[in-house]
Amino acid sequence: MQIIDSHCHLDDYEDLAGVIARAEQAGVGTMLAIGIGDGPDTMHRALELAHQHSQVFATVGIHPQETHQATEENLTRLAALAADPRCVAVGEIGLDYYHLNNPGIPTQQAAFIAQMKVAGEARKPITIHCRTSELAIPAAKAKYEPADAWEDLLRLIAEHWTPTGLPGIMHCFSGNEDQAARSLAAGFYLSFAGNLTYPKSTTIQAVARTAPLDRILVETDAPFLSPIPHRGEQNEPARTAITARFLAEIRGISYEEVAAQTTANFHTLFSCTRTTA
């Protein structure tokens, strides 16, 4: 039974050949490599991998932490990379009000809007990163609050993305049921990562139990967020199935149904991957 890792950072590995081989052995037939690099100067690396490996597709984007580098030159480069047929989405983009050293709110929001414009013009979906300041250190909370990343994100999507009629992915969905419902209404798929398996992730698990089966995806966010029982280890796409099995268990359905449906959902979202993967 094949499954798809809808979000992984393949350019972070030294032993990429081994990572891809282990993914294939685990039944991971397709991987979406996220093209943020270490910043805009290296956001092309995932796309290069997609051209080298038939089972890999890519995104390209400027992560919220790097949005101080969302210059006109880098946005122009982003648009050129997004036009490549092996690039299926723009991302991960969005808002991150968690880390103290992240750019300020106006900078993040301006870059998010600019990248949604690039994606809209390229007619490519977007993949979203959203992190709130709820669990941030006091200094970061003081910097970002009372602003709420989810509220700002959904407002900007309604203003600048919904009019395009294009879909997207809420990567590593970690919101609540209301935020899930609003994301689904805006045309987004909810992608669940290894943190779904963590004991304290009860809110995410509640969403995963009830979200429409035809609007969910699974991912690793590798090399991050390794699922139980590998929490704390370097993650790999081969572990996509662990999260999928946990998702099947809490929904009371078979792993085979989750694998088949999330694979179909990915191909629906990215129709070009159905015939060329």
C-alpha positions in Angstrom: 0.0 0.0 0.0 1.6 3.3 -1.2 1.4 6.5 0.8 2.5 10.1 0.3 4.5 12.3 2.5 3.0 15.7 1.7 5.6 17.8 3.5 9.3 17.0 4.1 12.6 18.9 4.0 14.8 16.6 1.8 17.6 19.1 1.3 18.4 18.9 5.1 19.9 15.4 4.8 23.5 14.4 4.2 22.5 10.8 3.3 19.6 11.6 1.0 20.1 8.4 -1.1 19.5 6.4 2.1 16.5 8.5 3.1 14.9 8.0 -0.3 15.7 4.3 -0.3 14.1 3.8 3.1 11.1 5.8 2.1 10.6 3.5 -0.9 10.9 0.4 1.2 8.3 1.8 3.6 5.8 2.3 0.7 6.2 6.1 0.5 5.6 6.5 -3.2 5.7 10.3 -3.5 7.3 13.0 -1.4 6.7 16.8 -1.5 10.0 18.5 -0.8 9.6 21.9 0.8 11.7 24.5 -0.9 12.6 27.1 1.7 16.2 26.1 2.0 18.2 28.1 4.5 16.6 31.2 3.2 15.8 32.6 -0.3 19.3 32.1 -1.6 18.8 28.3 -1.3 15.1 27.9 -1.9 15.9 26.3 -5.3 17.4 23.1 -3.7 14.1 21.2 -3.3 13.3 21.8 -7.0 16.7 20.5 -8.0 15.9 17.3 -6.1 12.6 17.0 -7.8 14.3 17.1 -11.2 16.7 14.4 -10.0 14.1 12.0 -8.5 10.8 11.1 -10.2 9.0 10.4 -6.9 9.8 13.9 -5.6 7.9 17.1 -6.3 8.8 20.5 -4.8 7.5 23.7 -3.5 9.3 27.1 -3.3 8.8 29.8 -0.7 10.2 32.2 1.9 9.5 30.9 5.4 8.1 33.4 7.9 11.4 33.4 9.8 13.1 34.7 6.7 10.6 37.3 5.5 13.0 40.1 6.1 14.6 38.8 3.0 11.4 39.0 0.9 13.0 41.6 -1.4 11.7 42.5 -4.8 14.7 40.5 -6.2 13.9 37.4 -4.2 10.2 37.6 -5.0 11.1 37.8 -8.7 13.3 34.7 -8.2 10.5 33.0 -6.4 8.1 33.6 -9.2 10.6 32.2 -11.7 11.1 29.0 -9.7 7.3 28.6 -9.1 6.7 28.5 -12.8 8.7 25.2 -13.1 6.4 22.2 -13.8 8.1 20.2 -11.0 7.1 23.0 -8.5 3.5 22.2 -7.5 3.0 24.8 -4.7 4.3 27.9 -3.1 5.4 27.4 0.5 5.8 27.0 3.3 4.6 30.5 3.8 2.5 32.2 6.5 3.0 33.7 9.9 5.1 32.7 12.9 4.6 34.7 16.1 6.6 32.2 18.3 10.3 32.9 18.0 11.6 36.2 19.5 14.1 36.8 16.7 11.5 36.4 13.9 10.7 39.5 11.8 8.0 41.8 13.1 4.3 41.4 12.3 4.2 43.9 9.4 7.2 42.4 7.7 5.8 38.8 8.0 2.4 39.9 6.7 3.7 41.9 3.8 5.8 38.9 2.7 2.9 36.5 3.1 0.7 38.8 0.9 3.4 39.1 -1.7 3.9 35.4 -1.9 0.2 34.7 -2.2 0.2 37.1 -5.1 3.1 35.1 -6.7 1.2 31.8 -6.2 -2.0 33.2 -7.6 -0.3 34.4 -10.7 1.4 31.0 -11.1 -1.9 29.3 -10.4 -0.3 27.1 -7.8 -1.7 26.1 -4.4 0.0 27.4 -1.2 1.2 25.4 1.8 0.8 27.3 5.1 3.0 27.6 8.2 1.2 29.1 11.2 2.6 29.3 14.7 1.1 31.3 17.5 2.7 33.0 20.5 0.6 31.0 23.0 3.5 28.9 24.2 6.3 31.4 23.4 8.7 32.8 26.0 7.6 35.9 27.8 9.7 38.2 25.6 8.2 36.8 22.4 4.7 37.0 23.9 5.3 40.6 24.6 6.5 41.2 21.1 3.6 39.6 19.3 0.6 39.7 21.6 -2.2 40.6 21.6 -2.1 39.8 17.9 -3.2 36.2 17.1 -1.4 34.4 14.3 -4.4 32.3 13.4 -6.8 35.2 13.2 -4.3 37.3 11.2 -3.6 34.3 8.9 -7.3 33.6 8.1 -8.1 37.2 7.6 -5.2 37.6 5.1 -6.2 34.4 3.3 -9.8 35.7 3.0 -8.6 39.0 1.6 -5.8 37.9 -0.7 -6.2 34.2 -1.4 -9.8 33.1 -1.5 -10.5 35.4 -4.5 -8.0 33.3 -6.5 -10.2 30.2 -6.2 -7.2 28.1 -5.5 -6.7 25.6 -2.7 -3.9 25.0 -0.2 -2.6 23.0 2.6 -2.5 23.8 6.3 0.8 22.1 7.0 1.3 20.4 10.3 -2.2 21.4 11.3 -2.1 22.4 15.0 -5.1 24.5 15.4 -8.5 23.9 17.1 -11.8 22.8 15.6 -13.0 26.3 14.8 -9.7 27.1 13.0 -10.0 23.7 11.2 -13.6 24.5 10.0 -12.6 28.0 8.8 -9.6 26.5 7.0 -11.7 23.9 5.3 -14.3 26.5 4.3 -11.4 28.5 2.7 -10.5 25.6 0.5 -7.6 24.1 2.5 -6.6 20.6 3.2 -5.5 19.7 6.7 -2.1 17.9 6.9 -1.3 16.0 10.0 2.3 15.4 11.1 4.0 13.3 13.8 2.9 15.6 16.6 -0.6 14.1 16.1 0.8 11.1 18.0 1.9 13.0 21.0 -0.1 12.4 24.2 -0.7 16.1 24.9 -2.0 16.8 21.3 -5.6 16.2 22.3 -6.9 19.3 20.4 -5.3 18.2 17.2 -6.5 14.6 17.7 -10.1 15.9 18.1 -9.8 17.7 14.7 -8.2 14.6 13.1 -11.1 12.4 14.3 -13.8 14.5 12.6 -12.2 16.3 9.6 -13.7 15.2 6.3 -11.7 12.2 5.1 -11.4 13.7 1.6 -9.7 16.8 2.9 -6.9 15.4 5.0 -3.2 14.6 4.2 -0.4 13.1 6.2 3.2 14.3 6.4 6.4 14.0 8.4 7.8 17.5 8.3 11.1 15.5 8.3 13.7 15.8 9.7 11.5 17.3 12.4 8.5 16.1 14.6 9.3 12.4 14.6 6.2 10.5 15.7 5.9 8.2 18.8 7.8 5.9 19.4 10.6 7.8 17.7 10.0 11.2 19.2 13.3 13.1 19.7 15.0 11.3 16.8 15.7 12.6 13.4 12.6 12.1 11.3 12.4 10.6 7.8 9.7 10.3 5.2 9.7 6.5 5.8 7.8 7.3 9.0 4.8 8.7 7.2 3.0 5.4 7.8 3.3 5.7 11.6 1.2 8.9 11.7 -1.2 7.4 9.1 -1.7 4.4 11.3 -2.3 6.5 14.4 -4.8 8.6 12.4 -6.6 5.4 11.2 -6.8 4.2 14.8 -8.3 7.3 16.3 -10.8 7.5 13.4 -11.7 3.8 13.8 -10.9 2.9 10.2 -8.2 0.8 8.5 -4.7 2.0 7.6 -5.4 1.0 4.0 -8.4 3.4 3.8 -6.3 6.3 5.3 -3.4 5.6 2.9 -5.7 5.3 -0.1 -7.7 8.4 0.7 -4.8 10.7 1.6 -3.0 9.6 -1.6 -6.1 10.4 -3.7 -6.5 13.7 -1.9 -2.9 14.7 -2.7 -3.4 13.8 -6.4 -6.7 15.8 -6.4 -4.9 18.8 -5.0 -1.9 18.4 -7.3 -3.3 16.8 -10.4 0.0 16.9 -12.3 1.4 14.3 -9.8 -1.1 11.7 -10.7 0.3 11.0 -14.2 4.0 11.8 -13.7 4.7 10.3 -10.2 
